């Protein structure tokens, strides 16, 4: 098996010891177990996103080797940066060649559903066996009642901060609301320990932050009928709030990609940001950062005027392209990777970075092994899907892929447009997709 190596970060707690079949509740079989017989001479190409926690990739590769040993099917695994996965998947779908299996983002499968293998029997079997799919993730995998993708994980995006810096800024506890959060960020800047959130085209951190800003103030891209509603007083209020927050940030966050806030925090340039748990493990696994690790805390995003927790969370799904020459082998591979032994090992190797797609795996001990994991354990159950409050589909996927919402906030906070102008511009861009 060939493995391409281009790690962004190499921090992990490693694959934890103990049985892989950890505390799984008993669930009744909801659908017959499908049988997949790999084609003679079958081999597979899998393209996945580059890891931020190395244990995620290590566990994935170990599980893949087990599959090869059991079936004889060779699997080549390649990886791309987070930002490159989306265009790579679109190209593969459009030209009808490339990897057999891909791990993709959010509602990307809804951009090319006709190019994807129907995996409904497999999805129904897994859902019945393992307690059901979380609704927020299931929506990303289904179109017109059929599964065009298998939800794989949500990647929680919690606020990571330095506890001593928060206290030095005059706060004994982390603020629970957006007003208090702004005051904390102002105080941190005054102390020379500023915050920083991605306003650049970051697939994970940029989208998560922008959607929280919008939703926390009651704004939304579209209504339940799919009518574009982004140009609203609620959106303008979110843009004005974001502009005030931006004034407290380290310079340059408008160009940040998913790796940049990690680097800024580890370098001591910021003392508060939003990230996956990978940031914590980057410090935990570096002896030189032991003091920083002990000072790090995690918390879910504050509550805004809307009065409830509203977070996007990164979602990744497994897809099989119809152009594969080995559909039986591809489905056998995914079935193997989602079964309890492999899924539990992967979740443990991910060190709370990846939150399970199926409810039975809530019992994995990774979630209680470290207090820092607590906010990330909620990701799959609490996430709000992209394109809220409208349906998932081509338009919602395309609007995110075009960074309409991310760009709207970046334009406003940097002064390129007034909040009103930025909202109007986002409306115009979104309508191009929602009119299709």
C-alpha positions in Angstrom: 0.0 0.0 0.0 1.3 3.4 -0.9 0.9 6.3 1.5 1.5 9.9 0.5 3.1 11.9 3.4 2.4 15.6 3.6 1.4 16.3 7.2 0.3 19.7 8.3 0.9 19.0 12.0 2.0 15.8 13.7 0.4 16.0 17.2 -1.6 13.3 18.7 -2.1 11.4 21.9 -1.6 8.2 19.9 -4.0 5.2 19.7 -5.1 4.5 23.2 -4.7 1.1 24.8 -7.6 -1.2 25.5 -10.3 -3.1 23.6 -11.7 -1.7 20.5 -15.2 -2.8 21.3 -15.6 -0.3 24.0 -18.9 -0.1 25.8 -21.1 -0.4 22.8 -24.8 -0.3 23.7 -26.9 -3.1 22.2 -29.0 -1.9 19.3 -31.4 -3.9 17.2 -30.6 -4.6 13.7 -32.7 -2.2 11.6 -31.7 -3.5 8.2 -30.3 -6.6 6.7 -26.5 -6.8 6.5 -25.4 -6.3 3.0 -22.7 -8.6 1.5 -20.0 -7.1 -0.7 -17.7 -9.4 -2.7 -14.7 -7.5 -4.0 -14.1 -7.9 -7.7 -11.3 -10.1 -8.9 -8.1 -8.2 -9.0 -9.7 -5.2 -7.3 -7.6 -2.3 -6.0 -8.7 1.0 -4.6 -7.5 4.6 -4.5 -8.6 6.6 -1.5 -8.2 10.4 -1.2 -8.6 12.0 2.2 -7.8 15.3 3.9 -4.4 15.8 5.4 -4.5 15.3 9.2 -4.1 17.9 11.9 -3.9 15.1 14.5 -1.5 12.4 13.2 -3.2 9.6 15.2 -6.2 10.0 13.0 -4.2 9.1 9.9 -2.2 6.4 11.7 -5.4 4.6 12.8 -7.0 5.0 9.4 -3.9 3.5 7.8 -3.8 0.6 10.3 -7.5 -0.2 9.7 -6.8 -0.1 5.9 -4.0 -2.5 6.3 -6.3 -4.9 8.2 -8.8 -4.6 5.4 -6.1 -5.5 2.8 -4.9 -8.4 4.9 -8.5 -9.8 5.1 -9.6 -9.2 1.5 -6.4 -9.0 -0.6 -7.6 -5.7 -1.9 -4.7 -3.2 -2.2 -5.6 0.3 -1.1 -3.6 3.4 -2.1 -4.2 6.3 0.3 -3.3 9.9 -0.8 -4.1 13.1 0.9 -4.6 16.8 0.1 -4.8 19.9 2.2 -8.3 20.8 3.5 -8.7 23.6 1.0 -7.7 21.3 -2.0 -10.2 18.5 -1.2 -13.2 20.3 -2.5 -11.8 21.2 -6.0 -10.2 17.8 -6.3 -13.5 16.1 -5.7 -15.4 18.3 -8.1 -12.8 17.6 -10.8 -13.0 13.8 -10.2 -16.8 13.9 -10.4 -16.8 16.0 -13.6 -14.2 14.1 -15.6 -15.2 10.7 -14.4 -11.8 9.5 -13.3 -9.6 9.7 -10.2 -10.0 8.1 -6.8 -12.6 5.5 -6.1 -13.3 6.8 -2.6 -12.9 10.3 -1.1 -13.4 11.9 2.2 -15.2 15.3 1.4 -16.5 18.3 3.3 -20.0 19.4 4.3 -22.6 19.2 1.5 -20.1 18.7 -1.3 -21.8 15.4 -2.4 -24.9 17.5 -3.2 -23.0 19.3 -5.9 -22.6 16.2 -8.0 -25.1 13.6 -6.6 -25.6 11.9 -10.0 -21.8 11.0 -10.0 -22.0 9.1 -6.7 -22.8 5.5 -5.9 -26.0 4.9 -4.0 -24.9 3.5 -0.7 -28.4 3.3 0.9 -28.3 -0.4 1.9 -25.0 0.0 3.6 -26.1 3.2 5.4 -29.3 1.7 6.6 -27.5 -1.4 7.9 -24.9 0.8 9.8 -27.6 3.1 11.2 -29.7 0.1 12.4 -26.8 -1.6 14.0 -25.2 1.4 15.7 -28.0 3.4 17.1 -28.8 5.6 14.2 -27.2 8.5 12.4 -27.1 11.9 14.0 -29.7 14.0 12.1 -27.4 16.8 11.4 -24.9 14.5 9.8 -27.5 12.3 8.0 -28.7 15.3 6.1 -25.3 15.8 4.5 -25.4 12.2 3.3 -28.9 11.9 1.9 -30.7 13.3 -1.2 -34.2 12.4 -2.2 -34.4 9.7 0.5 -31.2 8.0 -0.7 -27.7 8.0 0.8 -25.3 9.4 -1.7 -22.6 9.5 1.0 -21.8 8.0 4.4 -21.3 10.7 7.1 -18.0 9.9 8.7 -17.5 12.5 11.4 -18.0 16.0 12.7 -14.9 18.0 13.7 -15.8 20.2 16.6 -14.6 23.8 16.6 -14.3 25.0 20.2 -12.6 28.1 21.6 -9.2 27.4 23.0 -7.7 29.9 25.3 -4.9 30.6 27.9 -6.5 30.5 31.3 -3.8 32.7 32.9 -4.1 35.3 30.2 -7.9 35.4 30.7 -7.5 35.9 34.4 -4.7 38.5 33.9 -7.2 40.4 31.7 -9.6 40.6 34.7 -11.9 37.7 34.0 -12.3 34.9 36.6 -14.5 32.8 34.2 -15.0 32.6 30.5 -18.0 34.8 29.4 -21.1 32.9 28.4 -22.5 35.6 26.0 -21.3 37.5 23.0 -21.3 40.9 24.8 -19.0 39.5 27.6 -16.9 37.8 25.0 -16.2 41.1 23.2 -15.2 42.7 26.5 -12.8 39.8 27.2 -11.2 40.2 23.7 -10.8 44.0 24.3 -9.1 43.3 27.7 -6.8 40.7 26.2 -5.7 43.1 23.5 -5.0 45.8 26.2 -2.8 43.2 28.0 -0.8 42.4 24.8 -2.3 38.9 24.6 -4.8 39.3 21.8 -7.3 36.9 20.2 -7.4 35.9 16.6 -10.0 34.1 14.4 -9.8 33.1 10.7 -11.4 35.6 8.3 -9.6 34.0 5.3 -10.8 31.2 3.0 -10.4 28.5 5.7 -12.7 25.5 5.0 -13.0 24.7 8.6 -12.1 27.5 10.9 -13.2 30.3 8.6 -16.6 28.8 7.9 -17.2 27.8 11.5 -16.4 31.3 12.8 -18.5 33.1 10.1 -21.5 30.9 10.6 -21.4 31.3 14.4 -21.2 35.1 14.0 -24.2 35.1 11.7 -26.4 32.5 13.5 -25.7 33.9 17.0 -27.3 37.1 15.9 -30.3 35.5 14.3 -29.2 35.9 10.7 -29.4 33.1 8.1 -28.5 32.7 4.5 -31.9 31.5 3.4 -35.3 30.7 4.9 -37.0 27.3 5.1 -38.2 27.7 1.5 -34.7 28.4 0.2 -35.3 32.2 -0.3 -32.2 34.2 0.2 -32.5 36.2 3.4 -28.9 37.1 4.2 -29.5 40.8 3.6 -31.3 41.5 6.9 -31.0 43.6 10.1 -29.8 40.5 11.9 -26.9 40.0 9.5 -25.9 43.7 9.7 -25.9 43.4 13.5 -23.6 40.3 13.2 -21.3 42.2 10.8 -21.1 45.2 13.2 -20.3 42.9 16.1 -17.7 41.1 14.0 -16.0 44.4 13.1 -15.7 45.3 16.8 -14.2 41.8 17.5 -11.8 42.2 14.6 -10.3 45.3 16.1 -9.1 43.2 19.0 -7.3 40.6 16.8 -3.8 40.1 15.8 -3.2 41.7 12.4 -3.6 39.5 9.3 -6.4 37.2 10.2 -8.2 38.1 7.0 -5.7 35.9 5.1 -5.6 33.0 7.6 -6.2 29.5 6.3 -6.9 26.5 8.6 -3.3 26.1 9.7 -2.6 29.7 10.6 -4.4 30.1 13.9 -2.7 26.9 15.1 0.6 28.4 14.3 -0.2 31.7 15.9 -1.4 30.2 19.1 1.6 27.8 19.4 3.9 30.7 18.7 2.4 32.7 21.5 1.0 35.4 19.1 -2.6 34.9 20.3 -4.0 33.6 23.5 -7.5 32.8 22.3 -8.8 31.3 19.0 -11.2 28.7 17.7 -9.9 25.3 16.6 -10.2 21.6 16.7 -8.7 19.6 19.5 -5.6 19.3 17.4 -4.3 22.6 18.7 -4.3 21.1 22.3 -2.4 18.0 21.2 0.2 20.1 19.3 1.1 21.6 22.7 0.6 18.4 24.7 3.1 16.4 22.6 5.8 19.0 22.6 7.8 19.0 25.8 8.9 22.6 25.2 5.2 23.6 25.4 4.4 21.9 28.7 3.6 25.2 30.4 1.3 26.2 27.6 -0.5 22.9 27.6 -1.3 23.1 31.3 -2.7 26.6 30.8 -5.0 25.7 27.9 -8.8 25.5 28.3 -11.6 24.8 25.9 -15.2 26.0 25.7 -18.1 26.1 23.3 -18.8 29.4 21.5 -20.7 32.1 23.6 -24.4 32.5 23.2 -25.5 35.5 21.1 -28.8 37.5 20.9 -30.5 34.5 19.4 -30.4 32.9 22.8 -29.1 29.5 22.0 -26.0 27.6 21.1 -25.5 27.7 17.3 -22.5 26.2 15.7 -21.7 24.8 12.3 -19.0 22.2 13.0 -17.0 20.7 10.2 -18.6 17.6 8.7 -16.8 15.0 6.5 -18.4 12.2 4.6 -17.2 9.2 2.6 -18.2 9.0 -1.1 -17.8 6.4 -3.8 -17.7 7.7 -7.3 -19.7 5.9 -9.9 -16.6 5.8 -12.1 -15.0 3.2 -9.9 -14.2 -0.1 -11.6 -14.6 -1.8 -8.2 -17.9 -0.8 -6.6 -18.1 -4.0 -4.5 -14.6 -3.6 -3.2 -15.2 0.1 -2.4 -18.4 -0.7 -0.4 -16.7 -3.6 1.4 -13.9 -1.1 2.4 -16.3 1.4 3.8 -18.4 -1.2 5.6 -15.2 -2.5 7.2 -14.0 1.0 8.3 -17.4 1.8 9.9 -17.8 -1.4 11.9 -17.2 -1.1 15.7 -13.7 -2.4 16.0 -12.3 -0.1 13.3 -14.5 2.9 14.1 -13.6 2.8 17.8 -9.9 2.5 17.0 -10.1 5.4 14.7 -12.0 7.6 17.1 -9.5 6.8 19.8 -6.6 7.5 17.5 -8.2 10.8 16.6 -8.0 11.9 20.2 -11.4 13.6 20.2 -10.6 15.4 17.0 -13.3 13.5 15.1 -16.7 13.0 16.6 -18.7 9.9 15.7 -21.5 9.9 13.0 -23.4 7.1 14.7 -24.9 7.4 18.2 -23.7 4.1 19.5 -20.1 5.4 19.6 -20.9 8.1 22.1 -19.6 5.6 24.7 -16.1 5.7 23.4 -13.8 6.5 26.4 -12.0 9.1 24.5 -14.7 11.6 25.4 -14.1 11.3 29.1 -10.3 10.8 29.0 -9.4 14.5 29.2 -11.5 17.6 30.3 -10.3 19.5 27.2 -12.4 17.1 25.1 -15.8 18.0 26.6 -16.8 20.7 24.1 -15.8 18.5 21.2 -17.9 15.6 22.4 -21.1 17.6 21.6 -20.3 18.4 18.0 -22.3 15.7 16.2 -25.4 16.2 18.4 -25.4 20.0 18.4 -24.3 21.1 14.9 -26.5 23.1 12.7 -26.2 22.2 9.0 -24.9 24.4 6.3 -27.5 26.5 4.4 -29.7 26.8 7.5 -32.7 27.2 7.5 -33.1 25.9 3.9 -32.6 22.5 2.4 -29.2 21.0 1.6 -28.5 20.8 -2.1 -26.5 22.2 -4.9 -27.1 25.8 -3.9 -26.1 25.5 -0.2 -23.0 23.5 -1.3 -22.0 26.0 -3.9 -22.5 29.1 -1.7 -20.1 27.6 0.9 -17.7 26.4 -1.8 -17.6 30.0 -3.1 -17.0 31.4 0.4 -19.9 33.8 0.2 -20.5 34.1 3.9 -16.8 34.1 4.8 -16.1 36.8 2.3 -19.0 38.9 3.5 -17.5 39.1 7.0 -14.0 39.7 5.7 -15.1 42.6 3.5 -17.0 44.2 6.4 -14.4 43.8 9.2 -11.5 45.1 7.0 -13.5 48.1 5.9 -13.7 47.1 2.2 -17.5 47.5 2.4 -19.9 48.8 5.0 -21.9 46.2 6.8 -24.9 47.1 4.7 -22.9 46.9 1.5 -21.3 43.5 2.5 -24.8 42.0 3.2 -26.1 43.3 -0.1 -23.1 41.8 -1.9 -23.5 38.5 -0.2 -27.2 38.5 -1.2 -26.4 39.1 -4.8 -23.8 36.3 -4.9 -26.0 33.8 -3.1 -29.0 34.4 -5.4 -26.9 33.3 -8.4 -26.9 29.8 -6.9 -30.3 29.7 -5.3 -31.9 30.7 -8.6 -30.5 27.7 -10.4 
